[in-house]
Amino acid sequence: MKRKAHGPVEHLPIDPSSPWWGEHRARYRYAQAYARDKQVLDIACGSGFGSIMLSEAKAKFVIGVDIEMEAFLAAYRHFSSPWLRFIRGNGTTLPFVDSIFDVVTSFETLEHIADYETFLCEVRRVTRNNGCLVLSTPNAFVTARYPRNPYHIYEFTPTELYNLLSKFYKSVNLYGQFLTPHYRIAPFIPGKECINTVLDRIRLFLWKVGNRLPFRVRDFLALALTGRHFYPTEADYYFDTNIDNAHVLLAFCHV
């Protein structure tokens, strides 16, 4: 199931007040487990907040690559480390020699690329034997029920994604990204409206009222009343093999 749209640029800025901040950081938090003492490439690194997370996980070295000048400059200005570099580059023509990276990460990238097989061929080329790719992309089974994202060219079903990645990797494991049940109402996430009961409708109404308040106010009230932030953090997401109902698919691929 492929949903065509218009393409190219869609980045999350450095904005902890964004409802998607925790969701994006959760993927990098997952990848941190594979970064220690490794040479890591972060493709479509955007503003660089994920690249620095990988560096902080004691990676040997991290290179963040993004095609957009604005994203590259934001990353360069905000994050600095002796073991971190940012460069401007295209994922379909990576400026690296063969077999140089142990780990490659690329989150919410594949759906923006028309020639995705060339992209994956490049990723595989720069990955060492016994290396891995950690990749995420929307799940078309879920997102097809909602208005399409104008920045996306293709969105994949789990089967399509598995078959595509299996052309380049010996082992492919797919997981779904889920929000903890503590956040029953999260209207910014496809499938998390949850208005099945009268109580759910009340929760949704209160959420919409709270969402109109300044971020610091709504966050303070949420912490005081529930003990949790208004928007979920990276610690509020988890990954599970129940992929069909997940709005985002995460793939761990081993060479």
C-alpha positions, 0 to 999 in steps of 0.5 A, spaced: 500 500 500 503 506 497 500 513 498 503 518 493 504 525 495 509 531 493 516 530 496 521 532 500 523 537 506 520 535 513 524 536 519 523 537 526 526 543 529 530 543 536 523 544 540 522 540 546 515 544 546 513 540 540 508 534 541 512 530 537 519 531 540 518 525 545 516 520 539 522 522 535 527 522 541 525 515 542 527 512 536 534 515 537 534 512 544 532 505 541 539 506 537 543 508 543 544 501 545 548 499 538 552 506 538 557 504 544 564 504 541 561 504 534 562 509 528 555 511 526 552 515 520 545 519 522 542 520 515 537 525 515 539 528 521 535 534 521 537 539 526 542 534 530 538 533 536 539 525 535 546 525 532 548 528 539 544 523 543 548 517 539 554 521 541 552 521 548 551 514 548 559 513 547 559 512 540 566 512 537 564 517 532 558 520 529 557 523 522 550 527 521 548 528 514 542 532 511 541 535 504 538 541 507 542 547 508 537 550 514 538 543 518 545 543 517 546 550 519 542 548 525 545 542 527 552 545 526 550 551 531 547 548 536 551 541 537 558 540 538 563 534 540 570 532 539 566 525 536 561 529 532 561 532 525 555 534 521 556 535 513 551 537 508 549 531 503 544 526 499 542 520 502 542 517 495 550 519 493 553 518 500 560 522 500 564 516 504 568 510 502 565 503 502 564 499 509 566 505 513 560 505 518 558 500 524 551 503 525 547 507 520 540 510 523 535 514 518 529 515 521 523 518 518 527 518 511 525 513 506 518 515 505 521 522 502 525 519 497 522 517 490 529 512 489 528 509 495 532 502 492 538 507 490 538 510 497 538 503 501 543 501 496 548 507 498 546 505 506 548 498 505 555 500 501 557 504 507 556 499 512 561 494 514 560 487 515 556 485 521 554 492 521 546 494 522 541 499 520 536 502 524 530 505 520 523 508 521 518 510 517 510 511 517 506 504 517 501 505 511 496 500 514 495 506 519 496 512 516 492 511 510 486 512 514 488 519 515 489 525 510 496 524 507 502 527 509 504 532 503 511 531 504 511 524 503 512 520 496 511 513 499 509 510 505 509 502 506 505 497 509 509 492 514 510 487 508 512 492 503 517 494 508 520 487 510 520 485 503 524 491 500 529 491 506 530 484 505 533 485 498 539 489 502 540 485 509 540 478 511 536 479 517 530 484 518 526 485 524 520 490 524 517 493 530 512 498 532 512 504 536 507 505 541 505 510 546 504 508 553 497 507 555 498 512 561 497 517 555 490 515 552 488 521 549 494 523 544 490 527 538 497 528 534 498 521 533 494 517 528 489 512 532 490 515 539 484 519 539 480 514 543 473 517 543 470 510 545 466 512 551 463 518 554 469 519 559 474 519 553 470 525 550 471 528 556 478 527 556 479 529 549 475 536 551 480 537 556 486 535 552 484 540 547 482 546 552 489 545 555 492 545 549 490 552 548 494 554 554 502 556 554 506 550 553 509 551 560 502 552 563 499 546 560 506 542 562 506 545 569 498 543 570 499 536 567 505 534 572 501 537 578 495 533 576 497 527 573 505 526 574 506 526 567 508 531 562 503 534 557 506 531 551 509 524 552 517 524 553 522 519 549 521 515 556 513 514 554 514 510 548 516 503 547 517 498 541 513 492 540 513 486 535 505 488 534 506 492 528 500 492 524 497 497 529 503 501 530 503 508 526 510 508 525 515 502 523 522 501 526 526 496 522 533 493 525 537 490 519 543 486 520 548 485 514 
